[in-house]
Amino acid sequence: MRTVIQVWVYFLLGYVVLIAHSSVFSLVHIHPLIPNLMLPLVIFLGVSPSVAVPVGSMVAFGLGYLMDSMCGMPMGLYTFTLVSMYVISKGAGLRLFLRGPLSEILLTFLVSIIAGCLQLAMRAIFENPAPFPAYGYVTLLHLLAGSTVTALLSPIIFWLARSVGRPGAQGESAKVSS
């Protein structure tokens, strides 16, 4: 039962973040600086030792599917990307411990670059020809700008995810100690 609740709590957090993200960025137009705020949540699930692999993979899949549905992207692009980045961050989580905002920002930036390259590759393979601007440096600029903004906003998402995940852990530790 705890696993089902944990899946829904993280999924609802991602849904709220996605709605807030789309609401804010529909009012504020800063085109090359568009972050992917689901990515830090998926990275948190990957590096968090309290999140089991089935929970994290279900949430990553659900959030990716939700992003595909809401953003009008080809179905499966964000789903595949978020699940892949969850697996990568889970592998990194075995060796890395996030200690402070700087390490969160660096890990999110690296994973965001990998995710952006994966999305560009998938779009190049599965979409009609010429999905990229005429000059390669424009694509690189957009990739770096989006990754930088995602990384800079990641400590907020990590804090929200820690806050949401904390009450269940405190409740269980109180039961064990009594």
BAMARRO-26222 format. One line per 2 residues: number of its first residue (from 1); their letters; for each residue z, y, x of N, C-alpha, C, O. Coordinates in steps of 0.001 Angstrom, whole numbers. Atoms other than C-alpha are relative to their C-alpha. Layout:
# BAMARRO-26222
NUM	a	Z,Y,X,Z,Y,X,Z,Y,X,Z,Y,X | ...
//
This chain:
# BAMARRO-26222
1	mr	0,-1192,823,0,0,0,0,1260,869,-651,2253,546 | -87,-1159,-892,831,2356,2872,-1369,335,582,-1699,1507,767
3	tv	1326,-211,-561,-2668,1863,4307,-902,719,-993,-1644,1626,-616 | 821,-638,1033,-4333,2824,1027,389,1466,-148,-477,2333,-264
5	iq	-474,-1384,109,-2192,5945,772,-442,803,1213,-867,1950,1073 | 401,-699,-1221,-2942,6866,4387,-1500,317,-28,-1906,1408,372
7	vw	1435,-247,109,-6702,6485,3781,-254,1172,-941,-1027,2073,-615 | 233,-1068,977,-6550,8717,712,519,1348,473,-99,2378,203
9	vy	-547,-1273,-486,-4373,11346,2362,-952,631,1007,-1249,1822,908 | 928,-549,-992,-6732,11758,5321,-1349,351,-627,-1971,1344,-250
11	fl	1258,-302,671,-9790,11598,3066,114,1293,-806,-799,2119,-788 | -202,-1238,773,-8367,14305,788,131,1213,918,-352,2296,585
13	lg	-64,-1089,-969,-7527,16438,3821,-1406,377,453,-1739,1560,524 | 1376,-269,-398,-11127,16097,4975,-794,670,-1108,-1608,1555,-843
15	yv	685,-606,1135,-12376,16956,1492,393,1467,-154,-465,2321,-377 | -469,-1384,105,-10234,20095,1350,-567,845,1143,-1003,1975,923
17	vl	559,-731,-1144,-11356,21131,4843,-1498,239,-203,-1995,1321,110 | 1431,-158,236,-15005,20541,3888,-279,1053,-1067,-1207,1848,-916
19	ia	172,-1004,1053,-14679,22617,704,317,1392,538,-420,2343,274 | -346,-1295,-588,-12921,25429,2585,-1075,446,990,-1450,1618,1024
21	hs	1047,-291,-980,-15527,25232,5350,-1259,514,-688,-1818,1534,-286 | 1229,-419,671,-18462,25457,2950,198,1304,-769,-747,2081,-906
23	sv	-262,-1250,712,-16804,28265,969,-7,1187,949,-614,2218,657 | -67,-1098,-960,-16076,30409,4008,-1371,288,592,-1772,1449,686
25	fs	1271,-223,-664,-19443,29878,5667,-1147,302,-959,-2251,619,-516 | 1009,-507,932,-21352,30592,2456,128,1517,-135,-831,2191,-510
27	lv	-218,-1449,36,-19820,34094,2593,-286,660,1342,-778,1787,1390 | 175,-533,-1345,-19972,34586,6375,-1179,-723,651,-1143,-1942,822
29	hi	1201,606,-579,-23375,33991,7960,-17,234,1504,-353,1321,1973 | 43,-38,-1468,-23072,33241,11668,-748,-1251,460,-148,-2170,1019
31	hp	797,1221,-83,-25921,30739,11974,204,-872,1235,545,-2042,1062 | -128,985,-1087,-25767,29347,15502,1442,-441,250,1669,-1418,964
33	li	-1408,311,-266,-21953,29290,15449,637,-798,-1127,1784,-538,-1490 | -526,782,1120,-21500,26759,12651,732,-1226,548,122,-2069,1205
35	pn	-746,1159,-498,-18721,24272,13430,-137,-1207,-920,-513,-1080,-2085 | -113,1223,779,-18440,20692,12265,1483,-338,-46,2003,-972,872
37	lm	-1450,141,62,-14826,20626,11102,462,-1413,-361,1658,-1698,-316 | -381,1396,226,-14905,16940,10162,177,-735,1327,936,-1699,1422
39	lp	-46,664,-1302,-15387,16008,13796,1403,11,619,1847,-1032,1098 | -1367,57,-541,-11896,17101,14968,928,-936,-777,1816,-1559,-194
41	lv	-824,919,791,-10350,15148,12079,-291,-1443,393,629,-2251,522 | 376,1357,-407,-12287,12024,13067,508,-291,1417,945,-1405,1705
43	if	-529,181,-1359,-11310,12548,16716,1505,-228,-52,2029,-1085,659 | -1443,203,150,-7665,12882,15675,293,-1429,-452,1192,-2079,82
45	lg	-218,1365,476,-7902,9603,13773,-252,-1007,1113,413,-2040,1181 | 315,917,-1093,-9428,7979,16852,1065,-38,1077,1367,-1108,1606
47	vs	-971,-28,-1100,-6817,9110,19362,1438,-173,-477,2340,-349,342 | -1360,154,518,-3796,8829,17071,414,-1476,1,-269,-2308,-596
49	ps	-423,1404,-19,-1849,5621,17753,552,-482,-1346,661,-1687,-1575 | -569,397,1287,-380,5678,14233,-1063,-322,-1045,-731,-767,-2143
51	va	1086,264,944,-3788,5307,12567,-696,-1293,416,-1239,-1393,1516 | 629,1292,-270,-5088,1741,12365,-1516,135,-36,-2054,1053,-655
53	vp	1465,-44,-83,-8746,1002,13075,-654,-69,-1383,-1581,701,-1633 | 642,9,1326,-9612,43,9454,188,1317,-753,-715,1761,-1461
55	vg	-257,-1269,679,-8007,3251,8172,-931,1074,542,-1600,1767,-225 | 838,-1025,-614,-9819,5486,10627,-1473,-195,-278,-2193,768,-541
57	sm	1426,243,240,-13173,3805,10165,-370,243,-1461,-1457,746,-1744 | 279,-278,1410,-12932,3975,6358,-34,1494,-270,-901,1975,-1000
59	va	-20,-1453,201,-12011,7658,6469,-1228,632,639,-1853,1503,33 | 1185,-554,-661,-14786,8427,8983,-1262,-278,-813,-2117,595,-962
61	fg	1158,340,823,-17318,6592,6826,-18,838,-1277,-1059,1383,-1646 | -71,-763,1248,-16134,8296,3634,-298,1475,205,-1017,2085,-587
63	lg	251,-1414,-269,-16129,11764,5178,-1451,240,402,-2038,1255,26 | 1411,-127,-355,-19572,11210,6692,-893,-77,-1222,-1847,691,-1348
65	yl	780,125,1232,-20942,10088,3341,146,1254,-860,-823,1729,-1453 | -253,-1226,754,-19326,13093,1667,-771,1175,595,-1351,1978,-136
67	md	760,-1075,-650,-20860,15439,4240,-1495,-153,-248,-2178,838,-506 | 1412,217,298,-24284,13854,3767,-328,446,-1419,-1357,1079,-1655
69	sm	231,-339,1400,-23969,14309,11,80,1501,-243,-748,2059,-963 | -221,-1417,270,-22681,17882,91,-928,914,795,-1269,1999,323
71	cg	794,-878,-869,-24810,19268,2930,-1498,-160,-189,-2271,623,363 | 1424,188,215,-28157,17937,1769,-731,-561,1205,-1952,-434,1303
73	mp	624,607,-1176,-28796,16159,5053,-557,-1371,-387,-198,-1923,-1427 | 473,1356,285,-30707,12885,5228,1189,-963,-102,2094,-940,732
75	mg	-1126,878,251,-28412,10219,3863,218,-931,1181,-696,-1630,1618 | -380,868,-1095,-26607,8421,6638,114,703,1340,654,124,2282
77	ly	-54,-699,-1276,-26932,11063,9374,1441,279,410,1867,-129,1490 | -1397,-287,-325,-23346,12314,9263,861,-1263,-90,1831,-1408,653
79	tf	-771,1239,118,-22067,8905,8152,-44,-766,1314,996,-1158,1844 | 144,721,-1257,-23449,7208,11245,644,763,1149,1319,176,1995
81	tl	-540,-807,-1089,-22478,10096,13508,1523,-17,6,2128,-206,1062 | -1465,-48,26,-18857,10319,12334,624,-1354,313,1639,-1420,1006
83	vs	-537,1327,-329,-18282,6573,12482,-186,-287,1494,703,-852,2131 | 228,193,-1439,-19835,6476,15969,981,816,836,1505,327,1837
85	my	-931,-841,-758,-17675,9371,17154,1434,-488,-167,2256,-310,732 | -1326,612,171,-14611,7662,15683,171,-1145,1007,1211,-1263,1654
87	vi	-81,1131,-932,-15382,4555,17742,125,508,1438,910,-33,2217 | -82,-568,-1348,-15936,6659,20885,1380,595,255,1966,377,1315
89	sk	-1325,-603,-202,-12712,8609,20371,1105,-1051,-31,2149,-865,594 | -985,1088,-25,-10837,5376,19649,35,-615,1394,1108,-935,1906
91	ga	60,495,-1377,-12022,4100,23030,637,971,967,1337,561,1894 | -620,-1014,-854,-11002,7373,24645,1502,78,-264,2284,356,644
93	gl	-1413,-81,358,-7692,7287,22781,848,-1054,681,2057,-884,834 | -744,1027,-711,-6734,4114,24583,410,479,1386,1375,-20,1964
95	rl	-277,-483,-1353,-6790,6049,27851,491,1438,45,1042,1879,1053 | -364,-1416,19,-6132,9629,26793,1136,261,-978,1208,-348,-2045
97	fl	-1012,-484,915,-3135,11252,25267,-219,1493,-128,-293,2211,870 | 228,-1428,203,-3685,14630,23705,1332,723,137,2234,571,-686
99	rg	-1226,-738,-266,-1034,16861,25144,-307,1480,-3,-529,2085,1045 | 212,-1420,111,-1563,20323,23873,-1399,374,-443,-2314,-450,-442
101	pl	1278,-471,532,-4387,22413,22524,-1158,-58,998,-2303,-272,599 | 1084,3,-974,-6351,22539,25774,-700,-1360,76,-1929,-1427,114
103	se	618,1328,-37,-6894,18784,25908,-712,-309,-1313,-1739,-987,-1309 | 674,176,1288,-7750,18787,22179,-1345,721,6,-2350,184,-460
105	il	1231,-785,-51,-10334,21514,22769,-1029,-673,906,-2201,-767,543 | 941,634,-927,-11880,19740,25771,-584,-1291,-562,-1792,-1517,-485
107	lt	491,1250,573,-12097,16354,24071,-933,266,-1176,-1968,-387,-1312 | 853,-323,1139,-13519,17894,20911,-1337,561,454,-2371,242,-133
109	fl	1258,-551,-515,-16111,19834,22915,-902,-1118,510,-2092,-1143,195 | 813,1099,-540,-17277,16701,24742,-542,-898,-1105,-1721,-1252,-1102
111	vs	445,870,1093,-17408,14569,21604,-990,735,-894,-1915,122,-1429 | 924,-792,811,-19139,17391,19734,-1382,78,641,-2392,36,-61
113	ii	1289,13,-707,-21863,17568,22395,-686,-1358,-204,-1884,-1419,-482 | 564,1344,198,-22348,13788,22133,-493,-161,-1433,-1579,-694,-1660
115	ag	393,105,1407,-22436,13981,18317,-1250,818,-284,-2131,369,-1018 | 1179,-833,202,-24953,16820,18400,-1254,-638,573,-2314,-610,-51
117	cl	1144,694,-609,-27227,14916,20765,-408,-1212,-833,-1598,-1480,-995 | 293,1156,848,-26957,11822,18560,-711,436,-1277,-1668,-208,-1708
119	ql	655,-492,1210,-27859,13841,15467,-1423,470,284,-2334,203,-500 | 1347,-434,-357,-30824,15443,17222,-921,-1195,238,-2077,-1188,-185
121	am	807,1192,-257,-32040,12041,18388,-361,-714,-1300,-1501,-1141,-1485 | 272,673,1270,-31706,10528,14927,-993,781,-849,-1860,199,-1502
123	ra	958,-815,765,-33525,13448,13327,-1390,-93,607,-2382,-104,-122 | 1303,127,-649,-36304,13162,15899,-651,-1343,-320,-1873,-1430,-437
125	if	536,1332,284,-36685,9452,15154,-395,-150,-1462,-1466,-678,-1761 | 182,329,1411,-36403,9433,11361,-608,1100,-855,-993,829,-1993
127	en	587,-1059,803,-37702,12820,10197,-1438,258,414,-1933,-297,1395 | 1376,-379,-312,-41173,14310,10156,-52,677,1360,964,1191,1828
129	pa	121,-622,-1323,-42505,15620,13483,381,1484,-3,337,2158,-1032 | -357,-1394,-274,-41394,18977,14935,1241,471,-754,1211,1538,-1366
131	pf	-1206,-491,663,-37843,19161,13546,759,1014,851,1761,1568,400 | -713,-884,-912,-36835,21308,16535,-771,1301,186,-1977,1349,-59
133	pa	721,-1238,-325,-37644,24891,17472,-988,-238,1139,-908,-1235,1856 | 1057,153,-1000,-40616,25434,19757,547,-37,1418,-21,-706,2281
135	yg	-569,-54,-1341,-38417,26151,22767,1270,-842,53,2124,-748,-828 | -1152,881,-144,-35876,23608,23999,1306,732,212,2365,245,-184
137	yv	-1239,-719,-263,-33395,26237,25101,653,502,-1289,1869,695,-1322 | -575,-416,1283,-32948,27369,21467,843,-1141,-577,1942,-918,-1084
139	tl	-747,1168,471,-31881,23853,20502,1273,-186,816,2337,-465,263 | -1167,118,-869,-29553,23703,23488,1028,1081,-307,2229,810,-316
141	lh	-903,-1106,345,-28082,27107,22585,745,-287,-1296,1952,-59,-1381 | -647,327,1275,-27396,25997,19011,1006,-1138,167,2087,-1112,-421
143	ll	-900,1124,-249,-25852,22745,20225,1272,464,701,2375,89,304 | -1169,-497,-734,-23563,24518,22696,840,955,-842,2069,915,-776
145	ag	-737,-947,837,-22628,27275,20229,817,-732,-1065,1997,-436,-1254 | -718,766,1022,-21711,24832,17452,1124,-834,593,2202,-936,8
147	st	-1032,810,-654,-19805,22595,19852,1169,854,463,2322,434,369 | -1062,-894,-456,-17864,25541,21269,875,454,-1156,2101,452,-1046
149	vt	-786,-451,1159,-16825,26836,17844,790,-1167,-587,1944,-995,-979 | -729,1183,477,-15909,23314,16716,1213,-269,880,2302,-541,375
151	al	-1102,255,-934,-13781,22864,19837,1094,1054,-129,2278,721,-76 | -1009,-1063,110,-12050,26230,19432,803,-89,-1294,1967,312,-1328
153	ls	-710,156,1266,-11142,25465,15816,733,-1335,-114,1495,-1546,-1058 | -585,1339,90,-10049,21894,16561,1532,-31,4,2094,-877,-691
155	pi	-1459,74,83,-6339,22657,17218,549,219,-1418,1593,-332,-1769 | -430,-210,1390,-6050,23878,13608,-132,-1300,-784,774,-1674,-1529
157	if	226,1261,712,-7537,20626,12278,967,-1074,494,1480,-1859,-303 | -957,959,-537,-5360,18553,14618,1395,273,-569,2120,-661,-912
159	wl	-1314,-349,548,-2280,20440,13402,94,-418,-1466,1114,-962,-1890 | 3,416,1407,-3249,19858,9747,114,-1515,-121,863,-2019,-958
161	ar	-37,1463,60,-3839,16157,10398,1374,-534,398,1868,-1488,-202 | -1359,412,-380,-486,15826,12192,984,293,-1121,1876,-512,-1387
163	sv	-904,-388,1081,1252,17645,9334,-122,-944,-1184,878,-1310,-1802 | 227,904,1122,-318,15407,6715,511,-1399,324,1085,-2060,-542
165	gr	-410,1342,-388,405,12210,8649,1483,-142,256,1994,-1262,267 | -1403,34,-383,3998,13128,9494,955,-430,-1106,1862,-1209,-812
167	pg	-1017,347,992,5838,12805,6123,197,-1497,-197,1334,-1944,-344 | -147,1445,168,5106,9070,5749,730,-634,1162,1525,-1556,976
169	aq	-650,558,-1190,6220,8369,9299,1482,332,-1,2299,-497,401 | -1418,-368,38,9485,10277,8812,723,-804,-1057,1865,-1222,-863
171	ge	-631,771,1069,10162,8486,5550,275,-1432,429,1316,-1990,81 | -201,1371,-445,9725,5082,7173,1082,-86,1067,1851,-1048,1092
173	sa	-1027,45,-1030,11904,5951,10159,1378,203,-613,2368,-315,-96 | -1275,-181,679,14630,7082,7774,429,-1306,-670,1616,-1631,-705
175	kv	-339,1286,626,14417,3737,5943,491,-996,1041,1430,-1750,785 | -361,951,-1042,14642,1781,9198,1398,300,533,2168,-625,796
177	ss	-1289,-341,-581,17669,3706,10476,1146,-181,-977,2295,-281,-547 | -1116,161,935,19661,3318,7257,297,-1436,-338,1211,-1711,-1114
//
